[in-house]
Amino acid sequence: MNLGTLIVGPREHVVAIAELDDTAAAELGPLLRDTARVVETLCRPEQTYVCMWSHGREARKHLHIAVQPVTAEVRARYGGLRSEQLQARMLADGDEPDATDVEQFCERARELFRAITANTAEDRS
């Protein structure tokens, strides 16, 4: 996937959203919102895709939720494709972002998550 894509997954082995316990389900919404905020702040995409995958070869494997920034540049690189066609092409092409760029993005994302978490804690006080 392109630079800026973050994956959200449960700590416990779960293969479907329907299997989340009440605590995990209550945590998921705010976590996805905060993850999308990080992606949108750092990448300034036209749109942020949020989609769930859990496919293995023959059965469900583990729940992964991709939070993916989609910019005009990304769409242009893949012939204007959108949605699942864009993601399928990206995965089939196997293009990976530069490791140094990924590390730099992750550090900026960690800092932003810390700031969001601190603000959320202050709002609850």
Secondary structure, DSSP 8 states (H G I E B T S, - for coil): --TT-EEE--SS--SSGGG--HHHHHHHHHHHHHHHHHHHHHH--SEEEEEEEEE-SSSEEEEEEEEEEE-HHHHHHTTT--HHHHHHHHHHHT----HHHHHHHHHHHHHHHHHHHHHHHHHH-
